[in-house]
Amino acid sequence: MRRAGGRGTSHPMANVSHPSSSARLPGPTPPRWFLPVVGASIVVLIAANNLGNVVWSCAVASDPQQASSMCTWPGISWFEGNPLGLLGLNSSNKYLLATSVLTDLAPFAAVALLRLMAPDPLFFLLGLTYRGRALHWARRAFPGMDPVIDQFESQGGATRRVLDTAVFIAPNNPVCLLAGVARMSWTRFLVLAVTGTLARIALMRGLGQIFRDQIEDVLELVGRYQRWFTLGSLLLVAAYLAHQIIGQRGLVGGVESLEDELGDD
């Protein structure tokens, strides 16, 4: 799933604070089906994200010289030579750049926008509905966000401008959850998230056109050694999933405890 991973640079929410009392207030009581549906949706997006990380070389390689047999497997063969299919699974920056030289602008922007926005309302709703409990769960699901959550819970003072900026610049999973906890209005949230995501898509598309020759050289290299790129990607994804499941950390581990931590007592 785009947006769940940590980054080495400072987070746009690093200076966010919010009245601690509001984070502890309970949210509205949701219907019984709400949490299972949200949890199942997050699982689907995680699966799509990781499948994209496995099949990306099948989707972007042109005329592979060492074709991977995995690209012809049932269910995966559809992604072979299908960059828009890759974006439908995973629209992280590296795939936005790779596919920017392989697709027309309109379908590129439409598919990327839908995929990047898909998790945002889910995490916003979790924060809006469960508030303090959602913050507690977020510490397990997004361990790199602990300092931000600490400030959000403990420091007083309204910081709407900083929160607005964060949703515009980086509407990832934890930021959307914090926006829900802060009870940002739906209209404000969607306008900021959509415009910020469109700006990101435009930036990646522009960079792709500027560095078109270099990207095409990389894709040619991927085609030359597609078999090894596919095998390496499969091993890395398997190791990543095993690490999060065994350690019960990260979004993969956190989603397993979603109903235990946020469900009815």
Sequence and secondary structure as in RCSB ss.txt:
>XXXX:A:sequence
MRRAGGRGTSHPMANVSHPSSSARLPGPTPPRWFLPVVGASIVVLIAANNLGNVVWSCAVASDPQQASSMCTWPG
ISWFEGNPLGLLGLNSSNKYLLATSVLTDLAPFAAVALLRLMAPDPLFFLLGLTYRGRALHWARRAFPGMDPVID
QFESQGGATRRVLDTAVFIAPNNPVCLLAGVARMSWTRFLVLAVTGTLARIALMRGLGQIFRDQIEDVLELVGRY
QRWFTLGSLLLVAAYLAHQIIGQRGLVGGVESLEDELGDD
>XXXX:A:secstr
 TT S  SS  TTTT    HHHHHS      TTHHHHHHHHHHHHHHHHHHHHHHHHHHH SS SS  GGGGSTT
TGGGTT HHHHHHH   HHHHHHHHTTS HHHHHHHHHHHHHTTHHHHHHHHHHHTHHHHHHHHHH GGGHHHHH
HHHH  S  HHHHHHHHHH   HHHHHHHHHTT  HHHHHHHHHHHHHHHHHHHHHHHHHTHHHHHHHHHHHHHT
HHHHHHHHHHHHHHHHHHHHHHT HHHHHHHTHHHHHS  
